[in-house]
Amino acid sequence: MKKEKITKSLMLAAQEYGIDSIPAVSLVAYPEIIRRELNIPDNLMVFFGIALGYADSNHPVNKPRSLRRPVEDVVRIIGA
């Protein structure tokens, strides 16, 4: 199974149990810490991380807003 499919499957499975997740690719920049904390042997590669937990929908970081032009300003559909 490809890495992308494994990641999506894990994240979807977590969501099924009410657990939120986010890809944490930057974790692989610190494999020695990950290995030590999770007792991962040297013969296994740390290639991706997924943060699991419960989202705080009231926290400002979870309420991003961007100013965007309406779709009609940038897209024109001809025919249909």
Backbone as XML, in Angstrom:
<?xml version="1.0"?>
<chain id="A" units="angstrom">
  <residue number="1" name="MET">
    <atom name="N" x="0.849" y="-1.176" z="0.000"/>
    <atom name="CA" x="0.000" y="0.000" z="0.000"/>
    <atom name="C" x="0.890" y="1.233" z="0.000"/>
  </residue>
  <residue number="2" name="LYS">
    <atom name="N" x="0.516" y="2.240" z="-0.780"/>
    <atom name="CA" x="1.315" y="3.451" z="-0.861"/>
    <atom name="C" x="1.186" y="4.272" z="0.421"/>
  </residue>
  <residue number="3" name="LYS">
    <atom name="N" x="2.228" y="5.063" z="0.693"/>
    <atom name="CA" x="2.262" y="5.895" z="1.904"/>
    <atom name="C" x="1.042" y="6.815" z="2.000"/>
  </residue>
  <residue number="4" name="GLU">
    <atom name="N" x="0.654" y="7.410" z="0.847"/>
    <atom name="CA" x="-0.481" y="8.338" z="0.849"/>
    <atom name="C" x="-1.768" y="7.635" z="1.283"/>
  </residue>
  <residue number="5" name="LYS">
    <atom name="N" x="-1.966" y="6.405" z="0.804"/>
    <atom name="CA" x="-3.174" y="5.663" z="1.147"/>
    <atom name="C" x="-3.176" y="5.274" z="2.625"/>
  </residue>
  <residue number="6" name="ILE">
    <atom name="N" x="-2.010" y="4.916" z="3.145"/>
    <atom name="CA" x="-1.907" y="4.560" z="4.559"/>
    <atom name="C" x="-2.255" y="5.777" z="5.414"/>
  </residue>
  <residue number="7" name="THR">
    <atom name="N" x="-1.693" y="6.926" z="5.048"/>
    <atom name="CA" x="-1.940" y="8.158" z="5.795"/>
    <atom name="C" x="-3.422" y="8.506" z="5.784"/>
  </residue>
  <residue number="8" name="LYS">
    <atom name="N" x="-4.028" y="8.496" z="4.601"/>
    <atom name="CA" x="-5.456" y="8.820" z="4.495"/>
    <atom name="C" x="-6.292" y="7.830" z="5.292"/>
  </residue>
  <residue number="9" name="SER">
    <atom name="N" x="-5.935" y="6.555" z="5.218"/>
    <atom name="CA" x="-6.698" y="5.532" z="5.941"/>
    <atom name="C" x="-6.622" y="5.752" z="7.448"/>
  </residue>
  <residue number="10" name="LEU">
    <atom name="N" x="-5.437" y="6.056" z="7.956"/>
    <atom name="CA" x="-5.284" y="6.319" z="9.389"/>
    <atom name="C" x="-6.085" y="7.539" z="9.826"/>
  </residue>
  <residue number="11" name="MET">
    <atom name="N" x="-6.027" y="8.592" z="9.027"/>
    <atom name="CA" x="-6.728" y="9.820" z="9.379"/>
    <atom name="C" x="-8.245" y="9.628" z="9.314"/>
  </residue>
  <residue number="12" name="LEU">
    <atom name="N" x="-8.716" y="8.887" z="8.312"/>
    <atom name="CA" x="-10.151" y="8.613" z="8.215"/>
    <atom name="C" x="-10.624" y="7.700" z="9.344"/>
  </residue>
  <residue number="13" name="ALA">
    <atom name="N" x="-9.801" y="6.717" z="9.706"/>
    <atom name="CA" x="-10.152" y="5.830" z="10.817"/>
    <atom name="C" x="-10.237" y="6.619" z="12.122"/>
  </residue>
  <residue number="14" name="ALA">
    <atom name="N" x="-9.303" y="7.528" z="12.341"/>
    <atom name="CA" x="-9.335" y="8.358" z="13.550"/>
    <atom name="C" x="-10.611" y="9.193" z="13.575"/>
  </residue>
  <residue number="15" name="GLN">
    <atom name="N" x="-10.963" y="9.773" z="12.431"/>
    <atom name="CA" x="-12.176" y="10.590" z="12.354"/>
    <atom name="C" x="-13.419" y="9.763" z="12.684"/>
  </residue>
  <residue number="16" name="GLU">
    <atom name="N" x="-13.427" y="8.515" z="12.255"/>
    <atom name="CA" x="-14.556" y="7.627" z="12.544"/>
    <atom name="C" x="-14.759" y="7.463" z="14.050"/>
  </residue>
  <residue number="17" name="TYR">
    <atom name="N" x="-13.672" y="7.564" z="14.818"/>
    <atom name="CA" x="-13.738" y="7.438" z="16.272"/>
    <atom name="C" x="-13.808" y="8.793" z="16.976"/>
  </residue>
  <residue number="18" name="GLY">
    <atom name="N" x="-14.031" y="9.863" z="16.206"/>
    <atom name="CA" x="-14.163" y="11.187" z="16.791"/>
    <atom name="C" x="-12.852" y="11.851" z="17.147"/>
  </residue>
  <residue number="19" name="ILE">
    <atom name="N" x="-11.763" y="11.359" z="16.581"/>
    <atom name="CA" x="-10.442" y="11.920" z="16.857"/>
    <atom name="C" x="-9.986" y="12.707" z="15.635"/>
  </residue>
  <residue number="20" name="ASP">
    <atom name="N" x="-9.570" y="13.942" z="15.850"/>
    <atom name="CA" x="-9.094" y="14.781" z="14.760"/>
    <atom name="C" x="-7.629" y="14.477" z="14.486"/>
  </residue>
  <residue number="21" name="SER">
    <atom name="N" x="-7.180" y="14.801" z="13.278"/>
    <atom name="CA" x="-5.793" y="14.541" z="12.922"/>
    <atom name="C" x="-5.303" y="15.604" z="11.951"/>
  </residue>
  <residue number="22" name="ILE">
    <atom name="N" x="-3.986" y="15.693" z="11.870"/>
    <atom name="CA" x="-3.359" y="16.613" z="10.925"/>
    <atom name="C" x="-2.018" y="16.017" z="10.517"/>
  </residue>
  <residue number="23" name="PRO">
    <atom name="N" x="-1.681" y="16.070" z="9.218"/>
    <atom name="CA" x="-0.364" y="15.582" z="8.804"/>
    <atom name="C" x="0.724" y="16.415" z="9.481"/>
  </residue>
  <residue number="24" name="ALA">
    <atom name="N" x="1.724" y="15.753" z="9.982"/>
    <atom name="CA" x="2.822" y="16.441" z="10.668"/>
    <atom name="C" x="4.145" y="16.030" z="10.022"/>
  </residue>
  <residue number="25" name="VAL">
    <atom name="N" x="4.305" y="16.431" z="8.768"/>
    <atom name="CA" x="5.478" y="16.046" z="7.983"/>
    <atom name="C" x="6.770" y="16.515" z="8.635"/>
  </residue>
  <residue number="26" name="SER">
    <atom name="N" x="6.747" y="17.647" z="9.309"/>
    <atom name="CA" x="7.965" y="18.195" z="9.901"/>
    <atom name="C" x="8.549" y="17.290" z="10.985"/>
  </residue>
  <residue number="27" name="LEU">
    <atom name="N" x="7.759" y="16.350" z="11.504"/>
    <atom name="CA" x="8.281" y="15.434" z="12.525"/>
    <atom name="C" x="9.460" y="14.615" z="12.021"/>
  </residue>
  <residue number="28" name="VAL">
    <atom name="N" x="9.498" y="14.311" z="10.737"/>
    <atom name="CA" x="10.590" y="13.484" z="10.217"/>
    <atom name="C" x="11.921" y="14.222" z="10.228"/>
  </residue>
  <residue number="29" name="ALA">
    <atom name="N" x="11.893" y="15.514" z="10.472"/>
    <atom name="CA" x="13.146" y="16.276" z="10.581"/>
    <atom name="C" x="13.867" y="15.955" z="11.887"/>
  </residue>
  <residue number="30" name="TYR">
    <atom name="N" x="13.183" y="15.304" z="12.821"/>
    <atom name="CA" x="13.753" y="14.975" z="14.132"/>
    <atom name="C" x="13.597" y="13.486" z="14.428"/>
  </residue>
  <residue number="31" name="PRO">
    <atom name="N" x="14.102" y="12.625" z="13.555"/>
    <atom name="CA" x="13.876" y="11.184" z="13.740"/>
    <atom name="C" x="14.466" y="10.633" z="15.035"/>
  </residue>
  <residue number="32" name="GLU">
    <atom name="N" x="15.571" y="11.208" z="15.501"/>
    <atom name="CA" x="16.183" y="10.687" z="16.728"/>
    <atom name="C" x="15.269" y="10.886" z="17.933"/>
  </residue>
  <residue number="33" name="ILE">
    <atom name="N" x="14.565" y="12.008" z="17.982"/>
    <atom name="CA" x="13.636" y="12.268" z="19.080"/>
    <atom name="C" x="12.439" y="11.326" z="18.986"/>
  </residue>
  <residue number="34" name="ILE">
    <atom name="N" x="11.914" y="11.174" z="17.787"/>
    <atom name="CA" x="10.765" y="10.286" z="17.570"/>
    <atom name="C" x="11.145" y="8.858" z="17.943"/>
  </residue>
  <residue number="35" name="ARG">
    <atom name="N" x="12.312" y="8.414" z="17.489"/>
    <atom name="CA" x="12.772" y="7.046" z="17.814"/>
    <atom name="C" x="12.873" y="6.838" z="19.324"/>
  </residue>
  <residue number="36" name="ARG">
    <atom name="N" x="13.468" y="7.815" z="20.004"/>
    <atom name="CA" x="13.670" y="7.692" z="21.447"/>
    <atom name="C" x="12.331" y="7.664" z="22.189"/>
  </residue>
  <residue number="37" name="GLU">
    <atom name="N" x="11.444" y="8.586" z="21.864"/>
    <atom name="CA" x="10.173" y="8.697" z="22.580"/>
    <atom name="C" x="9.231" y="7.531" z="22.320"/>
  </residue>
  <residue number="38" name="LEU">
    <atom name="N" x="9.276" y="6.976" z="21.108"/>
    <atom name="CA" x="8.355" y="5.901" z="20.748"/>
    <atom name="C" x="9.019" y="4.531" z="20.650"/>
  </residue>
  <residue number="39" name="ASN">
    <atom name="N" x="10.290" y="4.456" z="21.065"/>
    <atom name="CA" x="11.041" y="3.196" z="21.003"/>
    <atom name="C" x="11.006" y="2.557" z="19.617"/>
  </residue>
  <residue number="40" name="ILE">
    <atom name="N" x="11.273" y="3.351" z="18.603"/>
    <atom name="CA" x="11.312" y="2.851" z="17.229"/>
    <atom name="C" x="12.732" y="2.374" z="16.945"/>
  </residue>
  <residue number="41" name="PRO">
    <atom name="N" x="12.883" y="1.120" z="16.539"/>
    <atom name="CA" x="14.222" y="0.591" z="16.270"/>
    <atom name="C" x="14.867" y="1.248" z="15.045"/>
  </residue>
  <residue number="42" name="ASP">
    <atom name="N" x="16.196" y="1.215" z="15.006"/>
    <atom name="CA" x="16.947" y="1.846" z="13.923"/>
    <atom name="C" x="16.677" y="1.219" z="12.559"/>
  </residue>
  <residue number="43" name="ASN">
    <atom name="N" x="16.212" y="-0.011" z="12.525"/>
    <atom name="CA" x="15.985" y="-0.659" z="11.230"/>
    <atom name="C" x="14.658" y="-0.223" z="10.583"/>
  </residue>
  <residue number="44" name="LEU">
    <atom name="N" x="13.880" y="0.624" z="11.270"/>
    <atom name="CA" x="12.644" y="1.149" z="10.703"/>
    <atom name="C" x="12.823" y="2.629" z="10.387"/>
  </residue>
  <residue number="45" name="MET">
    <atom name="N" x="12.216" y="3.076" z="9.293"/>
    <atom name="CA" x="12.344" y="4.458" z="8.857"/>
    <atom name="C" x="11.158" y="5.283" z="9.348"/>
  </residue>
  <residue number="46" name="VAL">
    <atom name="N" x="11.443" y="6.458" z="9.860"/>
    <atom name="CA" x="10.397" y="7.417" z="10.220"/>
    <atom name="C" x="10.185" y="8.277" z="8.976"/>
  </residue>
  <residue number="47" name="PHE">
    <atom name="N" x="9.042" y="8.090" z="8.299"/>
    <atom name="CA" x="8.828" y="8.825" z="7.051"/>
    <atom name="C" x="7.681" y="9.813" z="7.106"/>
  </residue>
  <residue number="48" name="PHE">
    <atom name="N" x="6.876" y="9.779" z="8.145"/>
    <atom name="CA" x="5.727" y="10.673" z="8.211"/>
    <atom name="C" x="5.200" y="10.702" z="9.628"/>
  </residue>
  <residue number="49" name="GLY">
    <atom name="N" x="4.544" y="11.777" z="9.988"/>
    <atom name="CA" x="3.922" y="11.860" z="11.296"/>
    <atom name="C" x="2.484" y="12.314" z="11.162"/>
  </residue>
  <residue number="50" name="ILE">
    <atom name="N" x="1.660" y="11.860" z="12.062"/>
    <atom name="CA" x="0.270" y="12.302" z="12.108"/>
    <atom name="C" x="-0.031" y="12.688" z="13.552"/>
  </residue>
  <residue number="51" name="ALA">
    <atom name="N" x="-0.449" y="13.930" z="13.753"/>
    <atom name="CA" x="-0.843" y="14.379" z="15.082"/>
    <atom name="C" x="-2.310" y="14.013" z="15.289"/>
  </residue>
  <residue number="52" name="LEU">
    <atom name="N" x="-2.609" y="13.417" z="16.421"/>
    <atom name="CA" x="-3.969" y="13.003" z="16.753"/>
    <atom name="C" x="-4.432" y="13.723" z="18.009"/>
  </residue>
  <residue number="53" name="GLY">
    <atom name="N" x="-5.697" y="14.060" z="18.050"/>
    <atom name="CA" x="-6.234" y="14.718" z="19.246"/>
    <atom name="C" x="-7.635" y="15.218" z="19.001"/>
  </residue>
  <residue number="54" name="TYR">
    <atom name="N" x="-8.045" y="16.152" z="19.811"/>
    <atom name="CA" x="-9.385" y="16.719" z="19.708"/>
    <atom name="C" x="-9.261" y="18.199" z="19.389"/>
  </residue>
  <residue number="55" name="ALA">
    <atom name="N" x="-9.887" y="18.618" z="18.303"/>
    <atom name="CA" x="-9.795" y="20.010" z="17.864"/>
    <atom name="C" x="-10.531" y="20.933" z="18.830"/>
  </residue>
  <residue number="56" name="ASP">
    <atom name="N" x="-9.977" y="22.105" z="19.002"/>
    <atom name="CA" x="-10.628" y="23.160" z="19.778"/>
    <atom name="C" x="-11.181" y="24.155" z="18.763"/>
  </residue>
  <residue number="57" name="SER">
    <atom name="N" x="-12.440" y="23.979" z="18.397"/>
    <atom name="CA" x="-13.035" y="24.808" z="17.348"/>
    <atom name="C" x="-13.151" y="26.272" z="17.752"/>
  </residue>
  <residue number="58" name="ASN">
    <atom name="N" x="-13.004" y="26.584" z="19.030"/>
    <atom name="CA" x="-13.073" y="27.972" z="19.493"/>
    <atom name="C" x="-11.724" y="28.684" z="19.461"/>
  </residue>
  <residue number="59" name="HIS">
    <atom name="N" x="-10.644" y="27.946" z="19.278"/>
    <atom name="CA" x="-9.317" y="28.556" z="19.254"/>
    <atom name="C" x="-9.154" y="29.356" z="17.956"/>
  </residue>
  <residue number="60" name="PRO">
    <atom name="N" x="-8.576" y="30.555" z="18.036"/>
    <atom name="CA" x="-8.416" y="31.402" z="16.849"/>
    <atom name="C" x="-7.670" y="30.731" z="15.690"/>
  </residue>
  <residue number="61" name="VAL">
    <atom name="N" x="-6.719" y="29.860" z="15.986"/>
    <atom name="CA" x="-5.961" y="29.214" z="14.914"/>
    <atom name="C" x="-6.862" y="28.321" z="14.052"/>
  </residue>
  <residue number="62" name="ASN">
    <atom name="N" x="-7.985" y="27.891" z="14.599"/>
    <atom name="CA" x="-8.918" y="27.047" z="13.852"/>
    <atom name="C" x="-10.029" y="27.837" z="13.168"/>
  </residue>
  <residue number="63" name="LYS">
    <atom name="N" x="-9.877" y="29.143" z="13.121"/>
    <atom name="CA" x="-10.875" y="29.984" z="12.457"/>
    <atom name="C" x="-10.210" y="30.886" z="11.426"/>
  </residue>
  <residue number="64" name="PRO">
    <atom name="N" x="-9.442" y="30.308" z="10.513"/>
    <atom name="CA" x="-8.770" y="31.163" z="9.524"/>
    <atom name="C" x="-9.787" y="31.779" z="8.561"/>
  </residue>
  <residue number="65" name="ARG">
    <atom name="N" x="-9.544" y="32.984" z="8.218"/>
    <atom name="CA" x="-10.383" y="33.687" z="7.251"/>
    <atom name="C" x="-9.458" y="34.359" z="6.251"/>
  </residue>
  <residue number="66" name="SER">
    <atom name="N" x="-9.765" y="34.187" z="4.995"/>
    <atom name="CA" x="-8.970" y="34.862" z="3.978"/>
    <atom name="C" x="-9.911" y="35.685" z="3.106"/>
  </residue>
  <residue number="67" name="LEU">
    <atom name="N" x="-9.405" y="36.787" z="2.643"/>
    <atom name="CA" x="-10.189" y="37.629" z="1.760"/>
    <atom name="C" x="-10.029" y="37.085" z="0.353"/>
  </residue>
  <residue number="68" name="ARG">
    <atom name="N" x="-11.098" y="36.629" z="-0.210"/>
    <atom name="CA" x="-11.052" y="36.065" z="-1.554"/>
    <atom name="C" x="-12.077" y="36.758" z="-2.430"/>
  </residue>
  <residue number="69" name="ARG">
    <atom name="N" x="-11.705" y="36.850" z="-3.676"/>
    <atom name="CA" x="-12.647" y="37.396" z="-4.640"/>
    <atom name="C" x="-13.722" y="36.354" z="-4.918"/>
  </residue>
  <residue number="70" name="PRO">
    <atom name="N" x="-14.919" y="36.800" z="-5.216"/>
    <atom name="CA" x="-15.974" y="35.840" z="-5.561"/>
    <atom name="C" x="-15.579" y="35.025" z="-6.795"/>
  </residue>
  <residue number="71" name="VAL">
    <atom name="N" x="-15.994" y="33.781" z="-6.841"/>
    <atom name="CA" x="-15.672" y="32.899" z="-7.957"/>
    <atom name="C" x="-16.055" y="33.548" z="-9.279"/>
  </residue>
  <residue number="72" name="GLU">
    <atom name="N" x="-17.169" y="34.238" z="-9.299"/>
    <atom name="CA" x="-17.657" y="34.867" z="-10.527"/>
    <atom name="C" x="-16.665" y="35.891" z="-11.089"/>
  </residue>
  <residue number="73" name="ASP">
    <atom name="N" x="-15.806" y="36.446" z="-10.235"/>
    <atom name="CA" x="-14.815" y="37.427" z="-10.688"/>
    <atom name="C" x="-13.658" y="36.779" z="-11.433"/>
  </residue>
  <residue number="74" name="VAL">
    <atom name="N" x="-13.423" y="35.499" z="-11.210"/>
    <atom name="CA" x="-12.244" y="34.867" z="-11.800"/>
    <atom name="C" x="-12.555" y="33.662" z="-12.693"/>
  </residue>
  <residue number="75" name="VAL">
    <atom name="N" x="-13.815" y="33.212" z="-12.695"/>
    <atom name="CA" x="-14.187" y="32.045" z="-13.498"/>
    <atom name="C" x="-15.336" y="32.414" z="-14.425"/>
  </residue>
  <residue number="76" name="ARG">
    <atom name="N" x="-15.222" y="31.995" z="-15.661"/>
    <atom name="CA" x="-16.307" y="32.217" z="-16.604"/>
    <atom name="C" x="-16.642" y="30.883" z="-17.245"/>
  </residue>
  <residue number="77" name="ILE">
    <atom name="N" x="-17.881" y="30.448" z="-17.103"/>
    <atom name="CA" x="-18.327" y="29.176" z="-17.671"/>
    <atom name="C" x="-19.074" y="29.482" z="-18.966"/>
  </residue>
  <residue number="78" name="ILE">
    <atom name="N" x="-18.613" y="28.877" z="-20.042"/>
    <atom name="CA" x="-19.238" y="29.071" z="-21.344"/>
    <atom name="C" x="-19.890" y="27.768" z="-21.759"/>
  </residue>
  <residue number="79" name="GLY">
    <atom name="N" x="-21.141" y="27.837" z="-22.128"/>
    <atom name="CA" x="-21.883" y="26.618" z="-22.495"/>
    <atom name="C" x="-22.409" y="25.966" z="-21.224"/>
  </residue>
  <residue number="80" name="ALA">
    <atom name="N" x="-22.919" y="24.809" z="-21.338"/>
    <atom name="CA" x="-23.387" y="24.031" z="-20.202"/>
    <atom name="C" x="-24.327" y="23.070" z="-20.722"/>
  </residue>
</chain>
